[in-house]
Amino acid sequence: MLDPEGARNLFDQIQKIWIEPEIMRRQQTGTLMKGFRIRHCLIRLPTDKPPIVEFNDEIHWIASVKKAPGTSFEKGQQVFIHEVEEIRTVQRPEVNGKPVAFVFLHWEGNSCNIFFDFSPNVLHQVGWYLGEEIAKCLHSVLVDKTLLVYDDLQSQLQKIGLWAAPALLPYPLSKIAKQLKEGDIEGARAILLERCTSDYLEGLSKKWWSLKHFSTKKTLIQNALVAHKEGKYDLSIHALLPQIEGIITDWVYTKMPENEIPWRMGSKTKKFHDLVLEQTTVFSYEKIVNSAIDFILGGPVLKTFKRWVEQIDQAFPNRNVVEHGKYDDSLFTADNSTKLFLLLDTLSYIISWHSKK
């Protein structure tokens, strides 16, 4: 692990020795794309030929992946995002079938991850230990691409009560988006429930208790999970729905003077949004924050409830409907209870990410 100064010196050397000369070469030959921006860079260093410098989509990895349920691959087959659940590891970069020394750079926002291995060019090649770490970076690329698909389908996803929930990224949100494109709403709903079993939701919740704003509500949330497992979705939804506002309010109270905090949930949620994005963020985090907050403010969560006899939006438990005692069986379903757990998990993700930064 390099200290910050060592990392900066390494990055500067990589820029000077390999990246800048390659960009200059492409500029001189007219092969540099308009608006070019480096997201990834792989520099392969064979011993018998000049360095091979590739950027972004020019880079190809041989990867081991976890396939999406019901998916099978054959050699030479084109693979789509919705068919991949996880990238687990990658093989060493090669030239003509032989492993070579390399440097790989992956940008996330204003930071850059640097991986390098020069052992293939020496007599005593060490074991391959970077495959899983590089795979994590490539997995984040799948997340980013799924979020771009989400942008195109945001309104359709909101209509079925979904947002860019981190627990669904990249799969099964990528598959749900595909089903929606094909007009298969019931298929999209089935995929959500297939993934988000009671055990899966319980696993998500175990990550929440390190956060004070969740740990103080642990007993209540766990009781709601028991109710969910028993199919008592009216109980789980009534228990969890107020906690969306409660967690947001508790967190905002730790960041602002009390007399500056708005009292309406909508205004507090907007303030929460501004505070968690006040620092420089990476693409995926900003997209997740914006989609979740837009879902709360502009989606079915806080939708205005004006008339007692009006038709209820069944896509997500509406705060005003449920907490004012308007009982409608169509709201108390397995997928609506599931979505509430996912929204709590999204708030946990946002707060945890912000705390680490």
N, C-alpha and C positions, 0 to 999 in steps of 0.2 A: 504494500500500500504506500503510495507516494504522498508526501506532504503537499500542501497547496502550491508552494513555490516549485517543488520538483515536478508536479503535474503541469504547471504552467510552462516550465522550461521544455518538458517533453512535447507538449502540444505545439509550442513555437517551433521546435525542431522538425516535427512532422510537417507542419505547414510549409516551412522553408525548403525542406529537402524534397518533398514529394508532391504536396497538394498544389502549391503555387505554381511550380513549373508545369504541372499537368493542365491547370486552368489556362495558363499563358499559351501553352501549345494549342489548346482547343480554340482559344480566341484567334490565334494566328491562322489556323486552318478553317475558321468559320464553322466549327462543329460544336461550339458552346451554345446550348439552348438559350433562347430569350427568357429572361427572368429566372435564370439558373440559381438555385439555392441548395446548399448541401444539407441533406438530412442524415445520410450515412456515407461512409467512405471506406472502401476496402483496398488496402495496398498489399499486393502479393509480391514477394521478393525471391524469385527463383535465382539460383546461383549461376545459371548459364545464359541469362537474358536480362534485358532491362526490367525495372519494376513495372508492374501492371497496376494502374490506378483506376478504380471504378467508383462511380457515384450512384447512389439512390437505386433506381430500378435496374441498373446495369448489373448489380451484384446478385449472384445466385448462390444459394446455400443448399447442401444436401441435408435435410432435416428429418428427425424422427418426431412424429406428431401423434396426438391422441385424436382419433377420428370422432366425428359427431355420431351419435347413435344412428344405426341403420345405414351407415355410409361404408362403402368399400372402394379401394383404389386399385387400379391396375397400372402396370408400367407404361409410362408415356401419356397417361390420362391427365387432362387438365383438371386442376383442383380449384374449387371455389371457396371463398371465405366461410360460407355457412356450412361447409363440410369439415371444417377443422375446429376442434374444441380447444386445443392447446398445442403450442410448439414446445417440445420437451428438451431437445438437444440438437446440436448441429455437428457435422463432421468438420475436420480440419480443412482449411482452404488448400486446394491442389492446383498444380499445373501439369498437364499431360499425365494425370493419374497419380502424381507423386506429391505428398504433402510438402508445403513450402512455408518458410517464415512469412509472417504477415503482421499488419497493423490494421485494426478495425476501429472506426470512430462512429459513434451513434449519438446524435444530438437530441436532447430533450429540453425544449425551451431554450434558455440561455446557458445551460450546462451541457457538458459533453462527456460521455463514457468512452474510455480508451482501453482497448484490449490488444495485447501483442504477445507473440510467441515466436522467438527466433531459434528454438531448439531444432526444428527440422533441417536447418542448414549447418548443424554441427554434428559431430560424430555420435554424441550420446543424446539421442532424442528422448525427451521426457514424456511421460504420459499425458494424454489429452485431458485437460482439466477445465477448459474454458467453454465447452460446448453448452452447458446448462445456463451459464451466465449470459452468453451471447443470445441464446434462445429466449431469455427473458426480454431482451431488447426487441427481438423480432416479434415476440408475442405482443409487445406494446404497439408495434406497427399494425397488427391485426385489429387491435382495439381502436386505433386511430381511424383505420379504414371503415370499421363498422360504425363509428360515430359520424363519418361523412355520409354513409348510407342513411343513418338516423336523421340527418338534416333534411334529406329529401322526403322522409316519411313521418316527420314530427307530428303533423296534424292527425295523420291516421293512427299513429301510436297513441296519442293522447285520447283519441276517441275510444280506444279499448282499454284506457286506464294505465298506460305505460309511459315511461320516460327512459332516459339512458341510465338505467340502474347499473352500477359497477358490478354487482353480483351476476349480471346477465351478459357481461362483456368478456370476450367478443361473442361467445356462444352461450346461450341460445338466442340473444337478441338478433344476431345476423340471420338465423333461420326464421325467427318470427317476422323480421322485415321481409324476407323472401315470401313467406306465406301471405303477408298483407299485400304485397305487389301482385300476387296472383288472385287476390280477392278471397282468400281462405281464412276468414276470421276465426272460425271454430278450430281450424288447424293450428293457428297461432296460439289460441288459448290452451289447446291441448299440450303444445310444446312447453308453455310456461309451467303448467301443473306437473308435467312429466319431470322437469328439472327440479322444481322447488317443492320437493317432498318435505314432510315434517322434520325428518332427520337433517335434511339440507338446511332448513331454516334454523334449526337448533344449532347446527355448526356455525352458521353465520353469527348468531347471537353471542357465541362464546368470545368473539373478538370485541364485543362492545363493553365488557365490564371494566376494562382498564380506563375508560372515560368516566369521569365523575358524573357527567350529565346523564349517563345511562345507568351507572352502578346504583345510584339512589333510587332508581325505578326497577331494579332487578327483579324483586319479588313479583311485582305487578306484571312485568313482561313475561316472566317464566310461567305465571298462572295463565296468561293469555295464550302461551304456547301449548300448555296442557289442554286448554279449551279447544284450540285449533286442532290438535291431534285427535280429540274426541268428536270432532265435527260440529262443535258448538260455536259456529262462526259469529253468531250474534253477540256472544260474550267476548270473544277475542277482539272483535271490531270495536265494540263499545269501550273496551279497556285500552286499546292501543291508539285510537284516533286522537284523543286529547293530548297524547304524548308528543305528537308532531309539534304542536305549539309549545308544549312544555319544554322540550329539549332545546328548541330554537331560542325560547325566552331565557332559559337558564344560561345558555352559552353567551347570548348578547349581554346579559347582566355582568358577565365577567370581563367584558371588553369596553363598557361604556358607563358613564355616571348614570345613576338611576333616573335623574330628572331629564335626561336626554333620550330616554328610550320610549318609543311610541307604544301606545297601549293596544291598538288594533293589530290583529294577527297579520294582516296583509302588510302593514307598514313595518312591523317587526321582521317579517320575512325578507322584505326588501333591504332592511338594514343588515340582516344576516348575510345576504348576498354580497353587499358592498364590502363588508368586513372580511369575508373569507377570500375575496378576490383583490384585496388591497395590495398584496405582494405580487411579484412576478410569478406567473404560473406556467405550467406546461399545457399543451393543447388539450389532452384528454381530460385533465382536471377541470379546466375552464368549461369545456363542453358539458361535463357531468353536472357541474354546479348550475350552469345556465339552464340546462334541460330540467333539472329537478325543481329549481325555483320557478321556472316558467310553468311547470306542471302544477305546482301548488297555487300560484297566483292566477294563472290563466286557464288552468285545466279544471277538472271536476272537484278538486279538493275544497276550494272556497267558492264554488259557483253560487251565485245569489239564489236564495230560496225565498221567493216572494209570496207565493200562494200555496196554501195548505193542500189544495187538491190538484196541483199541477203535476205533470209527468216527471218522475225522478230519473236523473241520469244514472244508469246502473253500472257505468264503467269503473267507478271507484266510490268508496264511502264518502259522501259529502258531509263535511263538518257541520254545516248549519242544519241539515236534515236530521242527522243522527243525534246530535247533541241537543236539539230542540224537541226530541221525542217523537218525531214523525217516523212511525214504524212501517217499513216496507220490506217484505221478505226478499225481494229481488236484489237488495243491497248486501244481504248477509250470506255470501257465497264463499266457496273455497278459494276462488281466485282473488276475490276482494280482500279476504283476510290475508292471503299470501302477499298481495301487493302492499299492504300496510307494513308487514315485516320487511319487505324490500325497501320501502321508503325510510323506515328507521335505519336500515343498514346503509342506505345512501347518506343519511345525515351523519352516521358514524364515520363513514369513509371521508366525507368532507371535513369534519372536525379533526380527525386523526391526521389527514394530509396537511391541513393548515398548521396543526401543532408541530409537526415534524419540521416544517419550513421555518 
